[in-house]
């Protein structure tokens, strides 16, 4: 069946599934095997040369992972998707595929800490030039492009301050300068449920699938979605030769299971996120709330244009600065002090000392990340209980 015109939840449950002809299993089995048997030397040669489709070795492809990749491609509206062993595996494999010595990458200055470290301190060691800008400023994007620019990299909403960039405008500017430039968008905070970067003009979408796509805090994984020929390059060069970031079939199985409830999970996340953002926005102990669903967010109109809802990631500053913020976080009982996001549990963390500790003080300021910022990933608990926990935390300040 063609699921192109089916609903999001239907795609999440059914797209990419294959019928188990041998046993009739409803759920895709875990193909826990490293290698695959050939019927003959000729068949093996044909598969290695690409003349025949089929599996060779699980580093290059596995039936369980293939079903997962097809499902994510359907959710992203992509020609193809590649599953990787982590979000950083997806990002690094993609960047190693597009970049080489002498190439230039334009990147937003506000990124997940390890992505920033890869761009600022990793790729630059190998002769790749990186320029950090604010991709929400289209004139800054245009000014940064050069003859050797191979990619524009951004997150939106950005981690951790929920900055919003206009994906369509960034893609238009980059492609007008050079159609070969790859616009790469990290869609982890939004997920395919909230935002479709490829439909907005981006060339490549990357994810930490650890987060909303799995949703249960028990898998590390990543995805790369885009045109089939480019995803194939990432698979056969970025992963096979450069990073070896291969997703195992057990992890693929767990994500397939998590995706069955993806739509309804995201509905609950968004509903609760909106209520908690409004609660924080009206609380006398909160200095500022960063949430694209609030009219006070500087990029609210762009978010409303390109997102279907505003998600469940909220950052905020507690009055009293870093010390007050730390005391508040330490006093919470229901909300769990842990990094990551998109889990069933509500998670809270301090970016400057945790996920974004790769930034120095000046880099934090340049990226618009206050040192007292607190990041909240709203989970699936009853929203009244989450708010009650936050309220008792504020009461202890």
N, C-alpha and C positions, 0 to 999 in steps of 0.2 A: 504493500500500500504506500502511496505517496502522501507524506505527512506535511508537505510544504504549506498547505493552506489550513492545517489543523491548529487548534489552540495550543498555547504554550504548555499547559499541563499535559495535554495529550502527547505532545512531542517529547516531553521529559520522561514520560512513561514508556512510549512505544517506539519512537524514532530510532533507527539503527539496529533494532532487535533482529536476530536471526533465529529461524526455527531449528530446534534440535531434532534432526531427522533420525538420529540413532535411538534416543530415549524419550524424546518429547518433553524435556525439562522446560518448565515455564520460565524460570530464571536462568540467565546466561551462566553457564558453568565457569569455574575457575580452571583455566588451562595452565596448571602449575607444571610447566615444562620449560627447560632451557632451550631445547633444540627440537627439530621436526624431521621426520623420516621422509626420504625421497624414494620414489618408486624405481628410479634408475639414475645413473650418472647423467644421462641426457636431461632428465627433469631437473636435477640439481643445477646443471649448467644453465638451463633456461631460466630458472628462478634467479640465479645470481646475475645473469645478464639483463634481467628485467623483461625478457620475452614472454615469461609466463608468470601470472599472479600466483601467490601462495606464500606460505610461511617458511622461513629458513632457520631463524634463531630469534629468541625472544627479545634480544637487544634491538632488532629491526622491526619487530611486530609480533603481536600475540592476539589470538582470537578474542579473548576477553577485553583487552585494551582496544581492539578495533571496533567493537560494538560501542564502547564508551566514546571513542573519538567520533564516530558517526553521529551519536546522540548530541554531543556538544556542537558539532558542525551544524546540525539542524537548529539548535537553539540560537546559535550565533548568526545564522544565515550565511555560513561560510561554505566554500567549496570543499574544504578539508580542515581537519584538526589533528594535532599531534599531542599525545599525552606524555608528560615528563614526570620525573621523580620529585619535583618540587617547583614552586613558583619561580625561585631563582634559577632552577634548571631551564625553565621555559624562557626566561628573560635572557640568561647568558647564552643559551644555544641560539636564540634569535639574533642577538647582537653580534656573536661571533660569525654568524652567517652573512650579515650585511656589512660588517666592518673589516678593514684590513689596515696595515700600516699606511699612513698618509691619508686615510679617510677622515671625514669630519662628521660628528654627530651633534645635533642641537637637542638639548634636553631641558626639561623643566627643572628648576632648582629645588622644587618641593617634591620629594620622592620617598618611598620606603627606604629606610636607612641602608640596607644591603645593596639595593639598586644604585643608590647614590655612591656607595663605596666602589661598586663595580665600575661605574662610569668615571668617577673622579680619581680613583686610585688604582684601578685594575687595568682597564683598556688603555689608559694613557701610558702605561708602562711599555706597551707594545706598539707605540707610534700612532695611536688613534687620538685625534684631537677632539675634545669635547667642550662645547660652549653651553653654559647654564644660563637660562633666561626664564622669564615668566611667560608661559605659553597662553595665559589668559590675555596677554597684550599682543594682539596680532601684528602690530607694527614692529614689536621686538622680535617676533618670529621672522618676519620678512627681512629685517636688518641682519639677522644672524646667519641667514642662508649663504652658502658659498659654492663655488664650482665643485668642490670635493665633498659636499654634504651628501651623505648616503641615507640618513635617517633623521626624523624628528621623533623624540620619545617623550611621552607624557603620561601622567595619571590623572584621571578625572572621574569622580571626586578624588582629590589628592590625599595621600596619607602623610601627616595626621590632621591637617587643618581644614580638610574638606573644600579646598579651593576647586573651583570649576573652570575648566577651559572649554571653549567652543570648538568641538571636534571638527565640525563641518568647515568652520573658518580656518582652522589650522591646516586641514587637509587641502583646502582650496589654495591657500597661500603657498604651501610647499609644492604642490603639483603644478601650480602656475609657473613657479621658478624652474622646476625640473620634474617631469612626470615620473622619473625613475626613483625619486626620493621615497623611501618607505616611511609612512606615518604609522608609528607603533603606539598603541594605546593600552595601558594596563587598566583593565576593567574590573579588577578584583573587588573594589568597594561597591560597585554597582551590581555586578553580575549580569548575565544576559537577560535576566528578568526585568531589570530596570533600564537597561541601555544597550543599544546595538551600534557600536562604533563603526562596524563595516558598512552599515547602511548609511552612516553619516559621512563616509568618505575615507575613513582610515583604511590602511592596507593590511595591517596585522593587529590582532588582539591577543594579549597575553593575560594569564590568570595565575594566581595562587589558588588552585582548586582545593587546597586545605581549608579554605574559608567557606563561603556560602554554598558553593557547588557540592561539596561533601556535606558540610553542615553539622557534623557530629563529633568533631575534635579527635578523630582517631586515624587520620590519614594525612600524610604529607604528599602533595602532588601539584602538578601545574599543567597548563594547556597553552598551545599556540594555535590560533585559527587564522585563516586567510585563503588566498588563492592556492589551488592544489599544487602548482609547480613550485611555489615558494615554500609551502609546508613540507614538500618532498625534499627540498634543499636543506631545510632545518633538520629533518629526520636523518638524511644520509650524510650530512656534513656536520651541522651544529651538534647533534646528539651522538651520532655514530663515531665521528672522528675527534670531536673537540671536548665534549663534556661527559659523554657516557651516562647522561641523566635519564635513565630508562625507568618507566613506571612498571612495577611488578603487577602480575595478574590479581593477587590478593587485594591490593589497593584499588585496582580498577573495579573489582567486584564490589567493594565497599562504597565507592562513589556511585556506581550504578544503583545500588540500593538506596543511597541517600537522595538521588535524583527523583525517585518515585514520589517523594513528598516535597520536592523543591518549590513548586508553585505555592502550595498552602503554607509552607514555612515562611516564604518571603512575604506573603500577605500579612502574617502575624508579626514578623519582624518590622515591617513598614508601619503597621497600625500602632504598635507599641512605641516605635521610634518617634513617631510624630507626637504622641502624647507626652513622652518624656522630654523631648526638645522644648515643647511649650511650657512644661513644668519648670525646667531649668531656666528658660528665658524670663520667667516671672519670679524667680527666686531671689530674694535680697542678698544672698551670700554669693551669687554668681556674677562675675564681672562681665563675661561675654560668652555667648554660645555660638559655635560654628556648626551649622546644620543647613544644608541647601534648601530645605523645605520652609525655612523661615523667611518672611519677606525682608527681614533685616539683613540677610546674607547678601554680600556685595555682588554675587553672581547668581542670585536667585532666578532672575529672568532667563538666563542661559540654561540653568538646570531645568527649569520648567519646560523649556523648548525641547531639550534633547533626552530627558529622563521621563519614564512612565510613572515613577513615584520617587520618593527621596531617600529611601533606605532606612537603615537602623544604626548607622555610624554617627556618633555625636562627639564633638570635642568641646571643652569648655574650660574657662579659667575661673578658679575660685578666688574670691577676694582675699587678699593677704599673701598672694604670690605662691612661690614654690613650696614654702614651708607649710602653709595652710592647705595647699593641694595635697601634699604628702600625708598630712594628718588626716584629712578627709578620706583619702583612699584607704589608709590603714584601718580606719574605723568601720568600714563596711563589712557586712556579715553575709548577705545573700549574693551580692555582686562579687565575683571572683577576681582577685588580683593576679592577672596572667596576660601575657601577650597573645597574639592571634586574634581572630574575630570571626563572626559569622557562625558561631556555635550555638547550640541550644541553650547553653549557659550564658548569662550576662557577664562579660569580661571587661575589666577596667585596668588601665595601665598609665604610666607616666612616660610619654615618648622621649623626652630629652635625656632620660637616664636609662632607657630601655631600647625600644625599637629604633630610635634615631640617635643613639649614642655615637654613631659614626660621624655625626656632624659636630664640629667645634662650635663654641659660643657665637662667633661671628657668622658662621655658616647657618646656624639656627636662625639668627636674626634676619639674614638675607633671604632665607626660605620662608619667612613668616611663621615660624614655629616658636611661640613663647616658651620660655623655660618652665613656666608653671602650668603649661597646658596638660589637661587630663583627657584621655581618649576612652570613650565608652562604646562598647559593642553590645547593643540591646539584644537580649536573648529571647527565649520563648516562654519564660516564666510569666505568670499573671502580672500584668503591668502595674496593678495596684501594689503588689508585693515589692516590685523593683523600686517604685517611687517611695514606698515606706522605708526601704533600706537607705535610699539616698537621703531622705528626710532625717532619719536618726543620725546619719553621718554628719549632716550640716549642723544638727543640734549639738554636736560635741565640739564644734569649733569655738 
